[in-house]
Structures are given as C-alpha cells and as structure tokens.
Amino acid sequence: MTGFGLLAAALLAAAPDFLVFERQREPGRHAPRDVCVIPAAGGDERCLATGPSDDAWPRFFPDGARVLFSSNRKGSWQLWEVALSGGEPRVSRASRSREWQADISPDGSRLALLSDAPGRDSLRLVTRADGAERELLRQGPRTVMGNPDFSPDGRSLVFSSNGGQLGHHVYLWTEGAKEPRRLSSLAWGGCSPRFSADGRTVLYVVRSRIKTTSTIVEHDLASGRETTLVDWPALNYDPAPSPDGREIAFASTATGQFQIYRLRRSDGKSWRVTFAPGAARMPDYGPRR
C-alpha cells in the first residue's frame, strides 16, 4: 500500500476520534472560513477545504469517510464534499439555486438543506439518488432559518427560525405532522439545535438578552424538561453530541474568541481542543450516529 493509502486507512480507522469544524482565517465576523479536522483529543489541525472561498457548516457523511460542507467557491452557495483522507473537494450536488447548511440523513439517502428556490428561503428535503426535492417550510421574506439536523431514525428534523414567533426559536418537524412544533421557550428563544445520539432530547443554545453570554441546554422531547449543560460566562454555541452520547463538542468564547471544547456528560469535565489562530466553530463528530 502506498504512503497515501496507509495515511487514508489510518485516518478512516480513527474516524470516531475526529472532529470536523470550520476555522476563520483571520479576525472579523465575516472573515472567510476553512473546513478543518482535528483529533477529538486534540492535536494538529489539518484543513480539508481552503482557499479564497468561504467554506463552512461541515457535517460528516454517515460512513465517516467524507465531509459535506457549504461553499461559495463557484460564486453562489452550493454543497460540496471532500474526503477525510484529503484530496480536492468536489461538487456534491449541483443546483441552480443557492443551497447551504445541509445535514445528511443517518442512512445517507437524503439531505435536509436551506435553499432560495423558488426565490425565497426554504427548508427542503432532497433525495440524493434522483435529486427529487420536497419543500417542508417556506416563511416570510425576512425569515432567517438555520441548522437543520436529522433525528437518529431519520423521521424528524430540528431547525431554527425567526418566522412565526417573536425572536429566533427552535422547531421540531416530524414526518406526518401538519406544522412544526416549537421547542424553545417563547420568552427566551433558541438556535443551533442538534438531536442527541439517542434522539430523545435536543440540544440547543439560549442567548441572554441582557448579557453577552449564551447557555447550552438539553430539551427532553417527552417531558419538555430542560437541563443546562454549559453556562460558562461566555458565548457558548454549536453543540454536537458524540456518537455514543457520552460527551458533547461545542464552541465557546471563554478565552476571547470561539474555540472548540469537549465536555464529558458524566462529570461535566471539559477540555479545549483547538488552539490555532482564528475563530473555530460548528464541530461535528465522525462518524455520526
């Protein structure tokens, strides 16, 4: 086996121990981003997608061998993918519309994504085999939606939106339901939702309205009870559960700018994972589920 083949095999064998994330190349809220990967325990970062374009919102494919991400490298936001072992990124789905912030169903057959077809942002389901699209939700012209995430059984989605209620909220869409169900408190709102590994709870972010801080909470879908997971005096965002449910990764400004941390659920112990310059956000464990 060649050196590259040995490297690829080693990376794939160690896939459960990797986190993929987006890294800003320079300070500034709108600075371009790269898609990078790092051992979950910490170590050297390696960029999978970089260049003059903005590459963001990475998610592992269920097989753990590839990463799906959004990029404007051809002008408009489109979905791209890149192998965990390296190589040139390639278009994952070609569309005439702007498409971004996608998640892959656990069986790999569908995408949940945001799209501006036909002329207004919407949440859509796409069958990967034939490209068939289904619009799940389209709201007003000033609506901002984000962060679609499949449940482990592939029958539900969580996402965030500022349409229909005061402020930004987290919603649950389930196959067969007439309308999505709001999960976040009407008083506080929420964003950045992710299903837990067992699908029984949803992790999301609650932003303080009086301080520059945010809290990561866990919402029990059966009881509605919520548990605080991260309440550091900082902006804490982008929670992502590990495949075994024992920990979460998230981004925090605890040291001044966003970096990636891991938190062990059993005792609340946390570790900082990323240390390179530039804000690091949107972690995802691989392989997912």
Backbone as CSV, one residue per row, in Angstrom:
resi,resn,N_x,N_y,N_z,CA_x,CA_y,CA_z,C_x,C_y,C_z
1,MET,0.853,-1.197,0.000,0.000,0.000,0.000,0.886,1.243,0.000
2,THR,0.505,2.260,-0.760,1.296,3.486,-0.837,1.217,4.246,0.469
3,GLY,2.134,5.244,0.611,2.101,6.065,1.813,0.781,6.783,1.975
4,PHE,0.225,7.304,0.858,-1.061,7.989,0.920,-2.160,7.015,1.331
5,GLY,-2.102,5.768,0.789,-3.107,4.776,1.146,-3.036,4.407,2.611
6,LEU,-1.812,4.290,3.152,-1.658,3.989,4.559,-2.213,5.118,5.425
7,LEU,-1.960,6.358,5.010,-2.476,7.502,5.750,-3.997,7.500,5.730
8,ALA,-4.576,7.265,4.556,-6.044,7.255,4.437,-6.646,6.162,5.309
9,ALA,-6.041,4.966,5.270,-6.566,3.863,6.071,-6.494,4.177,7.556
10,ALA,-5.377,4.796,7.978,-5.232,5.145,9.388,-6.272,6.178,9.804
11,LEU,-6.512,7.164,8.949,-7.491,8.198,9.264,-8.895,7.615,9.374
12,LEU,-9.243,6.746,8.437,-10.583,6.172,8.458,-10.772,5.249,9.649
13,ALA,-9.722,4.511,10.003,-9.818,3.632,11.157,-10.021,4.436,12.438
14,ALA,-9.468,5.660,12.454,-9.565,6.501,13.643,-10.704,7.505,13.556
15,ALA,-11.597,7.361,12.561,-12.637,8.364,12.317,-13.456,8.719,13.544
16,PRO,-13.820,7.753,14.433,-14.622,8.147,15.590,-13.926,9.152,16.497
17,ASP,-12.615,9.263,16.389,-11.858,10.153,17.253,-11.595,11.507,16.604
18,PHE,-12.277,11.814,15.516,-12.042,13.066,14.818,-13.227,14.012,14.936
19,LEU,-12.903,15.295,14.943,-13.888,16.361,14.861,-13.604,17.182,13.620
20,VAL,-14.641,17.462,12.859,-14.519,18.390,11.747,-15.160,19.697,12.193
21,PHE,-14.681,20.827,11.679,-15.177,22.124,12.117,-14.781,23.179,11.089
22,GLU,-15.294,24.388,11.262,-14.902,25.489,10.391,-13.974,26.429,11.159
23,ARG,-12.965,26.954,10.457,-11.959,27.827,11.069,-11.831,29.114,10.258
24,GLN,-12.008,30.265,10.896,-11.790,31.535,10.211,-10.300,31.786,10.041
25,ARG,-9.948,32.292,8.854,-8.536,32.506,8.553,-7.962,33.758,9.196
26,GLU,-8.810,34.676,9.582,-8.355,35.943,10.155,-9.459,36.486,11.050
27,PRO,-9.126,37.442,11.929,-10.165,38.014,12.795,-11.238,38.723,11.979
28,GLY,-12.417,38.822,12.560,-13.510,39.516,11.884,-14.704,38.622,11.699
29,ARG,-15.869,39.188,11.927,-17.091,38.397,11.889,-17.334,37.757,10.534
30,HIS,-16.953,38.431,9.458,-17.244,37.934,8.119,-15.985,37.437,7.389
31,ALA,-14.949,37.095,8.126,-13.733,36.575,7.507,-14.001,35.220,6.874
32,PRO,-13.337,34.888,5.761,-13.524,33.584,5.114,-13.175,32.437,6.054
33,ARG,-13.823,31.299,5.826,-13.636,30.130,6.666,-13.089,28.955,5.874
34,ASP,-12.360,28.093,6.553,-11.879,26.828,6.005,-12.558,25.681,6.754
35,VAL,-12.613,24.523,6.116,-13.091,23.311,6.775,-11.866,22.512,7.216
36,CYS,-11.783,22.240,8.519,-10.607,21.580,9.078,-11.029,20.360,9.900
37,VAL,-10.055,19.517,10.196,-10.296,18.324,11.005,-9.178,18.221,12.029
38,ILE,-9.522,17.649,13.189,-8.544,17.523,14.268,-8.893,16.280,15.081
39,PRO,-7.902,15.599,15.661,-8.238,14.530,16.589,-9.085,15.082,17.731
40,ALA,-10.114,14.355,18.122,-11.015,14.852,19.160,-10.278,15.127,20.457
41,ALA,-9.234,14.374,20.728,-8.465,14.566,21.948,-7.515,15.747,21.858
42,GLY,-7.426,16.365,20.684,-6.507,17.469,20.472,-5.310,17.036,19.643
43,GLY,-4.652,17.991,19.049,-3.502,17.695,18.198,-3.424,18.684,17.063
44,ASP,-2.729,18.283,16.000,-2.536,19.171,14.862,-3.784,19.232,13.993
45,GLU,-4.177,20.446,13.638,-5.286,20.621,12.713,-4.827,20.373,11.280
46,ARG,-5.754,19.921,10.477,-5.485,19.710,9.050,-6.680,20.236,8.269
47,CYS,-6.424,21.139,7.335,-7.514,21.728,6.556,-7.871,20.831,5.378
48,LEU,-9.158,20.566,5.223,-9.659,19.754,4.118,-10.111,20.606,2.944
49,ALA,-10.612,21.784,3.233,-11.093,22.695,2.189,-10.648,24.094,2.550
50,THR,-9.862,24.701,1.677,-9.319,26.028,1.950,-9.150,26.783,0.643
51,GLY,-8.757,28.043,0.739,-8.586,28.861,-0.466,-9.283,30.186,-0.293
52,PRO,-9.462,30.940,-1.376,-10.100,32.252,-1.268,-11.594,32.190,-0.980
53,SER,-12.195,31.039,-1.116,-13.638,30.895,-0.918,-13.981,30.820,0.564
54,ASP,-15.273,30.850,0.849,-15.793,30.669,2.198,-16.347,29.252,2.289
55,ASP,-15.745,28.402,3.110,-16.131,27.008,3.266,-16.609,26.799,4.703
56,ALA,-17.831,26.314,4.865,-18.432,26.353,6.203,-19.443,25.229,6.401
57,TRP,-19.981,25.158,7.637,-21.039,24.232,8.042,-20.732,22.774,7.677
58,PRO,-19.605,22.234,8.136,-19.262,20.847,7.775,-20.057,19.815,8.565
59,ARG,-20.381,18.719,7.909,-21.005,17.559,8.542,-20.403,16.289,7.944
60,PHE,-20.107,15.321,8.799,-19.636,14.039,8.315,-20.756,13.287,7.602
61,PHE,-20.416,12.592,6.522,-21.310,11.593,5.959,-21.394,10.426,6.940
62,PRO,-22.474,9.645,6.895,-22.619,8.534,7.858,-21.474,7.527,7.827
63,ASP,-20.807,7.375,6.672,-19.709,6.404,6.610,-18.420,6.929,7.235
64,GLY,-18.384,8.220,7.585,-17.205,8.792,8.210,-16.042,9.028,7.279
65,ALA,-16.192,8.687,5.995,-15.088,8.815,5.053,-15.071,10.156,4.335
66,ARG,-16.209,10.882,4.359,-16.301,12.156,3.639,-16.977,13.193,4.515
67,VAL,-16.752,14.445,4.134,-17.348,15.580,4.836,-18.136,16.409,3.838
68,LEU,-19.374,16.694,4.170,-20.221,17.586,3.378,-20.079,18.994,3.941
69,PHE,-20.011,19.994,3.059,-19.911,21.372,3.534,-20.510,22.318,2.507
70,SER,-20.738,23.549,2.923,-21.266,24.585,2.043,-20.121,25.497,1.624
71,SER,-20.121,25.908,0.374,-19.041,26.748,-0.130,-19.556,27.686,-1.215
72,ASN,-18.962,28.881,-1.259,-19.262,29.820,-2.347,-18.114,29.887,-3.344
73,ARG,-17.334,28.823,-3.446,-16.151,28.833,-4.300,-16.479,28.953,-5.787
74,LYS,-17.723,28.729,-6.173,-18.147,28.952,-7.554,-19.051,30.180,-7.675
75,GLY,-19.072,31.005,-6.631,-19.854,32.228,-6.660,-21.052,32.189,-5.747
76,SER,-21.912,31.186,-5.904,-23.111,31.036,-5.085,-22.924,29.879,-4.111
77,TRP,-23.597,29.946,-2.963,-23.508,28.849,-2.014,-24.043,27.565,-2.637
78,GLN,-23.214,26.532,-2.575,-23.571,25.212,-3.063,-23.005,24.169,-2.104
79,LEU,-23.425,22.915,-2.286,-22.960,21.834,-1.428,-21.786,21.117,-2.077
80,TRP,-20.743,20.970,-1.306,-19.521,20.314,-1.737,-19.202,19.187,-0.774
81,GLU,-18.268,18.346,-1.170,-17.794,17.298,-0.272,-16.306,17.073,-0.482
82,VAL,-15.657,16.539,0.547,-14.231,16.269,0.480,-13.949,15.019,1.305
83,ALA,-12.986,14.237,0.874,-12.628,13.017,1.598,-11.878,13.369,2.877
84,LEU,-12.132,12.621,3.934,-11.405,12.818,5.184,-9.913,12.585,4.985
85,SER,-9.564,11.717,4.058,-8.158,11.413,3.807,-7.453,12.479,2.985
86,GLY,-8.217,13.470,2.484,-7.605,14.544,1.706,-8.027,14.513,0.243
87,GLY,-7.422,15.383,-0.554,-7.753,15.479,-1.966,-8.578,16.715,-2.254
88,GLU,-8.865,16.921,-3.529,-9.608,18.097,-3.956,-11.090,17.954,-3.626
89,PRO,-11.706,18.993,-3.068,-13.161,18.973,-2.883,-13.872,18.887,-4.228
90,ARG,-15.067,18.324,-4.225,-15.855,18.248,-5.440,-17.304,18.619,-5.133
91,VAL,-18.018,19.027,-6.165,-19.417,19.375,-6.002,-20.189,18.132,-5.573
92,SER,-20.955,18.251,-4.506,-21.757,17.124,-4.019,-23.138,17.118,-4.646
93,ARG,-23.649,18.301,-4.904,-24.967,18.437,-5.523,-24.983,19.730,-6.323
94,ALA,-25.248,19.627,-7.609,-25.319,20.804,-8.481,-26.747,21.328,-8.509
95,SER,-26.909,22.627,-8.314,-28.237,23.227,-8.298,-28.161,24.632,-8.868
96,ARG,-29.236,25.069,-9.506,-29.310,26.442,-9.980,-29.650,27.403,-8.859
97,SER,-30.109,26.880,-7.743,-30.469,27.695,-6.596,-29.304,27.774,-5.623
98,ARG,-29.374,28.744,-4.731,-28.420,28.811,-3.637,-28.829,27.769,-2.600
99,GLU,-27.892,26.908,-2.207,-28.160,25.869,-1.215,-27.027,25.840,-0.203
100,TRP,-27.394,25.698,1.075,-26.384,25.764,2.121,-26.933,25.145,3.406
101,GLN,-26.051,24.993,4.398,-26.396,24.428,5.705,-27.162,23.114,5.564
102,ALA,-26.487,22.088,5.125,-27.136,20.796,4.882,-26.746,19.769,5.940
103,ASP,-27.655,18.831,6.189,-27.383,17.664,7.010,-27.747,16.424,6.204
104,ILE,-27.099,15.304,6.501,-27.332,14.054,5.785,-28.123,13.115,6.689
105,SER,-29.132,12.459,6.126,-29.908,11.509,6.918,-29.007,10.357,7.372
106,PRO,-29.339,9.698,8.487,-28.482,8.627,9.006,-28.220,7.496,8.015
107,ASP,-29.177,7.231,7.100,-28.936,6.181,6.103,-28.272,6.717,4.849
108,GLY,-27.974,7.993,4.810,-27.278,8.597,3.682,-28.121,8.857,2.456
109,SER,-29.424,8.633,2.520,-30.255,8.720,1.319,-30.806,10.113,1.045
110,ARG,-30.861,10.979,2.060,-31.496,12.283,1.896,-30.638,13.399,2.486
111,LEU,-30.923,14.594,2.009,-30.330,15.806,2.553,-31.442,16.704,3.068
112,ALA,-31.219,17.343,4.181,-32.047,18.456,4.634,-31.196,19.697,4.453
113,LEU,-31.730,20.692,3.772,-30.912,21.851,3.436,-31.754,23.112,3.358
114,LEU,-31.075,24.244,3.344,-31.713,25.530,3.109,-31.501,25.902,1.646
115,SER,-32.529,26.485,1.040,-32.484,26.823,-0.376,-33.246,28.123,-0.615
116,ASP,-32.843,28.876,-1.644,-33.609,30.069,-2.006,-34.534,29.813,-3.202
117,ALA,-34.772,28.535,-3.537,-35.729,28.202,-4.603,-37.119,28.096,-3.998
118,PRO,-38.140,28.663,-4.596,-38.094,29.488,-5.813,-38.156,30.976,-5.476
119,GLY,-37.050,31.539,-5.037,-36.973,32.963,-4.787,-37.115,33.381,-3.340
120,ARG,-37.371,32.461,-2.426,-37.480,32.775,-1.011,-36.917,31.614,-0.218
121,ASP,-36.179,31.922,0.850,-35.512,30.864,1.602,-36.507,29.843,2.133
122,SER,-36.135,28.579,2.031,-36.999,27.497,2.470,-36.159,26.356,3.016
123,LEU,-36.808,25.495,3.795,-36.216,24.256,4.284,-36.721,23.135,3.398
124,ARG,-35.786,22.338,2.844,-36.179,21.335,1.858,-35.533,19.993,2.168
125,LEU,-36.206,18.930,1.729,-35.661,17.577,1.740,-35.318,17.179,0.315
126,VAL,-34.154,16.596,0.125,-33.698,16.193,-1.198,-33.300,14.729,-1.157
127,THR,-33.820,13.939,-2.092,-33.403,12.546,-2.231,-32.135,12.506,-3.060
128,ARG,-31.085,11.952,-2.524,-29.788,12.002,-3.188,-29.755,11.164,-4.461
129,ALA,-30.492,10.059,-4.504,-30.427,9.158,-5.655,-30.933,9.816,-6.937
130,ASP,-32.037,10.562,-6.841,-32.626,11.134,-8.053,-32.764,12.657,-8.009
131,GLY,-32.355,13.276,-6.908,-32.433,14.727,-6.809,-33.826,15.277,-6.551
132,ALA,-34.806,14.415,-6.283,-36.171,14.871,-6.034,-36.199,15.745,-4.787
133,GLU,-36.928,16.877,-4.886,-36.990,17.839,-3.789,-38.389,17.927,-3.208
134,ARG,-38.431,18.209,-1.921,-39.703,18.421,-1.234,-39.551,19.606,-0.301
135,GLU,-40.397,20.608,-0.484,-40.348,21.776,0.383,-41.100,21.486,1.675
136,LEU,-40.410,21.622,2.803,-41.031,21.384,4.104,-41.594,22.658,4.709
137,LEU,-40.910,23.764,4.490,-41.325,25.009,5.120,-40.749,26.190,4.358
138,ARG,-41.633,27.156,4.068,-41.183,28.420,3.485,-41.896,29.533,4.230
139,GLN,-41.131,30.475,4.761,-41.718,31.516,5.581,-41.534,32.883,4.927
140,GLY,-41.694,33.949,5.685,-41.706,35.294,5.137,-40.376,35.732,4.559
141,PRO,-40.373,36.870,3.837,-39.169,37.338,3.147,-38.031,37.716,4.083
142,ARG,-38.328,38.055,5.329,-37.276,38.418,6.279,-36.943,37.276,7.243
143,THR,-37.457,36.115,6.965,-37.208,34.966,7.829,-35.783,34.448,7.654
144,VAL,-35.156,34.136,8.779,-33.830,33.517,8.766,-33.964,32.137,9.393
145,MET,-33.712,31.106,8.613,-33.729,29.735,9.118,-32.309,29.188,9.162
146,GLY,-32.107,28.136,9.949,-30.771,27.569,10.017,-30.706,26.251,10.746
147,ASN,-29.533,25.614,10.612,-29.144,24.461,11.420,-30.058,23.244,11.332
148,PRO,-30.511,22.812,10.150,-31.314,21.586,10.093,-30.489,20.380,10.548
149,ASP,-31.142,19.499,11.306,-30.447,18.320,11.825,-31.422,17.154,11.893
150,PHE,-31.033,16.020,11.309,-31.871,14.816,11.313,-31.837,14.118,12.668
151,SER,-32.970,13.525,13.035,-33.013,12.634,14.184,-32.301,11.327,13.830
152,PRO,-31.872,10.546,14.822,-31.186,9.283,14.535,-32.001,8.311,13.707
153,ASP,-33.352,8.354,13.791,-34.161,7.456,12.976,-34.536,8.072,11.624
154,GLY,-34.130,9.296,11.373,-34.362,9.937,10.080,-35.782,10.418,9.858
155,ARG,-36.669,10.338,10.864,-38.070,10.700,10.685,-38.387,12.125,11.113
156,SER,-37.454,12.782,11.763,-37.700,14.128,12.265,-36.507,15.034,11.959
157,LEU,-36.784,16.328,12.020,-35.752,17.349,11.868,-35.942,18.397,12.951
158,VAL,-34.846,18.939,13.430,-34.901,20.169,14.213,-34.213,21.257,13.398
159,PHE,-34.668,22.482,13.589,-34.082,23.622,12.891,-34.426,24.875,13.674
160,SER,-33.827,25.992,13.299,-34.135,27.258,13.949,-34.734,28.212,12.934
161,SER,-35.542,29.161,13.430,-36.204,30.121,12.547,-36.691,31.310,13.363
162,ASN,-36.705,32.485,12.730,-37.291,33.658,13.378,-38.655,33.995,12.776
163,GLY,-39.249,33.054,12.056,-40.558,33.274,11.470,-41.662,32.707,12.350
164,GLY,-42.764,33.424,12.448,-43.931,32.895,13.144,-43.998,33.181,14.627
165,GLN,-42.885,33.506,15.260,-42.879,33.798,16.694,-41.962,34.993,16.930
166,LEU,-42.053,35.573,18.120,-41.169,36.667,18.493,-39.757,36.142,18.700
167,GLY,-38.814,36.632,17.903,-37.436,36.212,18.048,-37.141,34.890,17.351
168,HIS,-35.927,34.386,17.578,-35.460,33.159,16.946,-35.790,31.975,17.853
169,HIS,-36.312,30.888,17.251,-36.738,29.736,18.040,-36.294,28.429,17.389
170,VAL,-36.350,27.381,18.197,-36.027,26.029,17.750,-37.332,25.279,17.516
171,TYR,-37.408,24.570,16.375,-38.621,23.857,15.991,-38.306,22.400,15.682
172,LEU,-39.323,21.567,15.889,-39.244,20.145,15.568,-40.247,19.848,14.464
173,TRP,-39.756,19.301,13.365,-40.625,18.816,12.285,-40.573,17.297,12.289
174,THR,-41.740,16.672,12.258,-41.828,15.209,12.236,-42.664,14.768,11.050
175,GLU,-42.256,13.714,10.402,-42.984,13.181,9.250,-44.453,12.956,9.620
176,GLY,-45.336,13.533,8.807,-46.764,13.383,9.032,-47.406,14.519,9.800
177,ALA,-46.613,15.357,10.460,-47.169,16.470,11.220,-47.586,17.599,10.279
178,LYS,-48.660,18.300,10.643,-49.135,19.403,9.805,-48.239,20.631,9.934
179,GLU,-47.743,20.884,11.126,-46.914,22.049,11.388,-45.742,21.652,12.281
180,PRO,-44.618,22.357,12.163,-43.532,22.106,13.101,-43.908,22.564,14.503
181,ARG,-43.311,21.941,15.496,-43.603,22.260,16.900,-42.453,23.051,17.507
182,ARG,-42.790,24.170,18.139,-41.763,24.971,18.790,-41.298,24.272,20.065
183,LEU,-39.975,24.165,20.234,-39.396,23.563,21.423,-38.870,24.599,22.410
184,SER,-38.326,25.679,21.913,-37.710,26.676,22.777,-38.760,27.525,23.479
185,SER,-38.388,28.053,24.630,-39.276,28.903,25.410,-39.619,30.162,24.635
186,LEU,-40.899,30.531,24.638,-41.328,31.738,23.946,-40.632,32.968,24.510
187,ALA,-40.294,32.939,25.778,-39.666,34.092,26.425,-38.207,34.273,26.026
188,TRP,-37.500,33.145,25.789,-36.058,33.232,25.578,-35.611,32.865,24.168
189,GLY,-36.353,32.024,23.475,-35.958,31.624,22.136,-34.811,30.639,22.152
190,GLY,-34.226,30.381,20.969,-33.118,29.452,20.883,-32.630,29.290,19.454
191,CYS,-31.470,28.642,19.301,-30.888,28.404,17.977,-29.907,27.243,18.077
192,SER,-29.286,26.895,16.954,-28.250,25.851,16.864,-28.687,24.514,17.443
193,PRO,-29.841,23.970,17.043,-30.300,22.706,17.631,-29.594,21.489,17.042
194,ARG,-29.403,20.474,17.873,-28.912,19.169,17.436,-29.598,18.095,18.253
195,PHE,-29.991,17.008,17.588,-30.516,15.848,18.299,-29.414,15.179,19.114
196,SER,-29.800,14.600,20.244,-28.878,13.758,20.995,-28.662,12.454,20.240
197,ALA,-27.704,11.673,20.693,-27.371,10.433,20.000,-28.521,9.431,20.010
198,ASP,-29.364,9.447,21.057,-30.485,8.514,21.116,-31.791,9.120,20.604
199,GLY,-31.786,10.395,20.237,-32.964,11.033,19.668,-34.020,11.435,20.676
200,ARG,-33.764,11.231,21.956,-34.772,11.541,22.970,-34.747,13.002,23.409
201,THR,-33.640,13.666,23.168,-33.509,15.056,23.574,-32.938,15.880,22.427
202,VAL,-33.040,17.194,22.561,-32.482,18.133,21.596,-31.616,19.133,22.347
203,LEU,-30.391,19.302,21.919,-29.501,20.298,22.478,-29.663,21.589,21.671
204,TYR,-29.712,22.724,22.350,-29.767,23.985,21.621,-29.225,25.117,22.472
205,VAL,-29.128,26.305,21.884,-28.494,27.458,22.514,-29.542,28.490,22.890
206,VAL,-29.440,29.003,24.110,-30.287,30.095,24.580,-29.397,31.315,24.804
207,ARG,-29.681,32.387,24.085,-28.882,33.611,24.184,-29.479,34.553,25.237
208,SER,-28.615,35.074,26.116,-29.065,36.028,27.116,-29.460,37.336,26.445
209,ARG,-30.529,37.953,26.925,-30.980,39.227,26.372,-30.415,40.427,27.121
210,ILE,-29.680,40.162,28.194,-29.118,41.262,28.966,-27.595,41.180,29.091
211,LYS,-27.003,40.042,28.738,-25.558,39.879,28.796,-25.055,39.277,27.487
212,THR,-23.756,39.450,27.229,-23.148,38.847,26.041,-22.723,37.420,26.378
213,THR,-23.705,36.601,26.677,-23.462,35.204,27.028,-24.558,34.348,26.405
214,SER,-24.321,33.058,26.365,-25.353,32.116,25.927,-25.149,30.798,26.652
215,THR,-26.222,30.042,26.751,-26.246,28.791,27.501,-26.640,27.650,26.577
216,ILE,-26.016,26.503,26.755,-26.403,25.299,26.021,-27.293,24.458,26.927
217,VAL,-28.500,24.166,26.444,-29.459,23.388,27.233,-29.832,22.124,26.479
218,GLU,-30.420,21.184,27.211,-30.914,19.930,26.633,-32.403,19.826,26.925
219,HIS,-33.200,19.689,25.869,-34.655,19.651,25.966,-35.136,18.217,25.805
220,ASP,-35.820,17.681,26.830,-36.375,16.339,26.763,-37.667,16.382,25.953
221,LEU,-37.736,15.636,24.853,-38.887,15.709,23.963,-40.154,15.125,24.582
222,ALA,-40.026,14.183,25.478,-41.205,13.569,26.091,-41.807,14.444,27.184
223,SER,-40.965,14.997,28.033,-41.459,15.740,29.191,-41.404,17.251,29.029
224,GLY,-40.562,17.730,28.099,-40.364,19.168,27.964,-39.385,19.731,28.976
225,ARG,-38.891,18.916,29.879,-37.949,19.371,30.898,-36.614,19.737,30.251
226,GLU,-35.990,20.796,30.743,-34.723,21.246,30.185,-33.629,21.233,31.242
227,THR,-32.438,20.821,30.817,-31.276,20.733,31.686,-30.162,21.582,31.094
228,THR,-29.520,22.377,31.919,-28.403,23.199,31.461,-27.136,22.354,31.398
229,LEU,-26.468,22.403,30.253,-25.216,21.658,30.074,-23.992,22.558,30.160
230,VAL,-24.078,23.739,29.563,-22.946,24.677,29.568,-23.479,26.069,29.868
231,ASP,-22.993,26.672,30.965,-23.402,28.033,31.295,-22.195,28.899,31.645
232,TRP,-21.092,28.676,30.946,-19.904,29.492,31.169,-20.219,30.961,30.902
233,PRO,-19.528,31.903,31.537,-19.749,33.328,31.297,-19.119,33.752,29.964
234,ALA,-19.690,33.239,28.883,-19.150,33.445,27.542,-20.262,33.156,26.545
235,LEU,-19.957,33.298,25.261,-20.857,32.831,24.217,-20.549,31.362,23.969
236,ASN,-21.522,30.497,24.207,-21.366,29.056,24.049,-22.348,28.595,22.973
237,TYR,-21.823,28.051,21.883,-22.648,27.768,20.711,-22.320,26.395,20.126
238,ASP,-23.138,26.008,19.145,-22.864,24.885,18.231,-22.685,23.537,18.932
239,PRO,-23.582,23.144,19.833,-23.416,21.843,20.491,-23.545,20.690,19.503
240,ALA,-22.699,19.682,19.668,-22.737,18.481,18.832,-22.502,17.268,19.716
241,PRO,-23.413,16.288,19.722,-23.231,15.105,20.569,-22.270,14.111,19.942
242,SER,-21.530,13.414,20.789,-20.702,12.324,20.285,-21.600,11.145,19.910
243,PRO,-21.135,10.248,19.042,-21.972,9.119,18.620,-22.432,8.223,19.766
244,ASP,-21.652,8.132,20.824,-22.044,7.292,21.954,-22.828,8.060,23.017
245,GLY,-23.022,9.358,22.812,-23.802,10.164,23.733,-23.108,10.519,25.029
246,ARG,-21.846,10.154,25.174,-21.161,10.372,26.446,-20.614,11.784,26.601
247,GLU,-20.497,12.515,25.500,-19.954,13.856,25.583,-20.544,14.736,24.491
248,ILE,-20.276,16.025,24.587,-20.626,16.941,23.515,-19.395,17.766,23.161
249,ALA,-19.356,18.213,21.918,-18.396,19.227,21.500,-19.175,20.518,21.281
250,PHE,-18.529,21.646,21.499,-19.188,22.924,21.302,-18.132,24.009,21.118
251,ALA,-18.575,25.186,20.708,-17.688,26.328,20.540,-17.967,27.342,21.634
252,SER,-16.917,27.960,22.172,-17.073,28.932,23.246,-16.040,30.044,23.109
253,THR,-16.435,31.243,23.557,-15.513,32.384,23.604,-14.894,32.529,24.989
254,ALA,-14.796,31.442,25.727,-14.280,31.503,27.099,-12.890,32.125,27.167
255,THR,-12.098,31.980,26.107,-10.742,32.544,26.098,-10.644,33.782,25.212
256,GLY,-11.776,34.317,24.783,-11.757,35.551,23.992,-12.315,35.415,22.603
257,GLN,-12.050,34.307,21.933,-12.641,34.045,20.624,-13.089,32.588,20.577
258,PHE,-13.980,32.283,19.646,-14.528,30.931,19.583,-13.427,29.893,19.359
259,GLN,-13.427,28.870,20.214,-12.598,27.686,20.042,-13.462,26.477,20.403
260,ILE,-13.007,25.285,19.986,-13.777,24.063,20.187,-13.386,23.408,21.514
261,TYR,-14.397,22.960,22.238,-14.219,22.252,23.506,-15.002,20.943,23.474
262,ARG,-14.580,20.004,24.301,-15.343,18.795,24.580,-15.780,18.822,26.033
263,LEU,-16.961,18.270,26.291,-17.466,18.192,27.663,-17.988,16.789,27.919
264,ARG,-17.490,16.146,28.980,-17.917,14.801,29.345,-19.196,14.893,30.164
265,ARG,-20.219,14.162,29.722,-21.522,14.276,30.355,-21.538,13.745,31.790
266,SER,-20.760,12.725,32.089,-20.848,12.047,33.386,-20.434,12.940,34.543
267,ASP,-19.429,13.789,34.338,-18.938,14.617,35.446,-18.768,16.093,35.090
268,GLY,-19.122,16.474,33.844,-19.017,17.872,33.446,-17.608,18.337,33.146
269,LYS,-16.623,17.430,33.152,-15.244,17.817,32.864,-15.132,18.234,31.399
270,SER,-14.377,19.303,31.128,-14.250,19.810,29.760,-12.787,19.974,29.381
271,TRP,-12.530,19.942,28.061,-11.199,20.126,27.508,-11.277,21.068,26.316
272,ARG,-10.301,21.938,26.189,-10.167,22.723,24.972,-9.459,21.877,23.931
273,VAL,-9.965,21.902,22.704,-9.442,21.040,21.645,-8.638,21.826,20.612
274,THR,-9.087,23.025,20.237,-8.415,23.797,19.194,-7.680,24.989,19.799
275,PHE,-6.523,25.319,19.188,-5.683,26.389,19.716,-5.143,27.312,18.623
276,ALA,-5.335,27.003,17.374,-4.784,27.817,16.295,-5.478,29.170,16.233
277,PRO,-4.838,30.180,15.604,-5.477,31.493,15.469,-6.751,31.407,14.627
278,GLY,-7.661,32.343,14.856,-8.907,32.369,14.104,-10.004,31.631,14.834
279,ALA,-11.221,32.125,14.719,-12.354,31.509,15.413,-12.652,30.129,14.836
280,ALA,-12.934,29.172,15.727,-13.293,27.802,15.337,-14.706,27.517,15.822
281,ARG,-15.565,27.022,14.900,-16.969,26.789,15.240,-17.501,25.574,14.482
282,MET,-18.754,25.246,14.740,-19.518,24.210,14.042,-18.853,22.829,14.068
283,PRO,-18.525,22.289,15.255,-17.912,20.959,15.293,-18.910,19.867,14.948
284,ASP,-18.395,18.751,14.433,-19.195,17.553,14.183,-18.313,16.339,14.370
285,TYR,-18.792,15.373,15.150,-18.046,14.129,15.364,-18.191,13.223,14.143
286,GLY,-17.160,12.433,13.919,-17.258,11.450,12.867,-16.844,10.069,13.371
287,PRO,-17.473,8.975,12.855,-18.676,9.082,12.048,-19.879,9.408,12.898
288,ARG,-20.859,10.051,12.318,-22.055,10.432,13.055,-22.920,9.210,13.321
289,ARG,-23.687,9.258,14.358,-24.678,8.257,14.765,-24.015,6.942,15.103
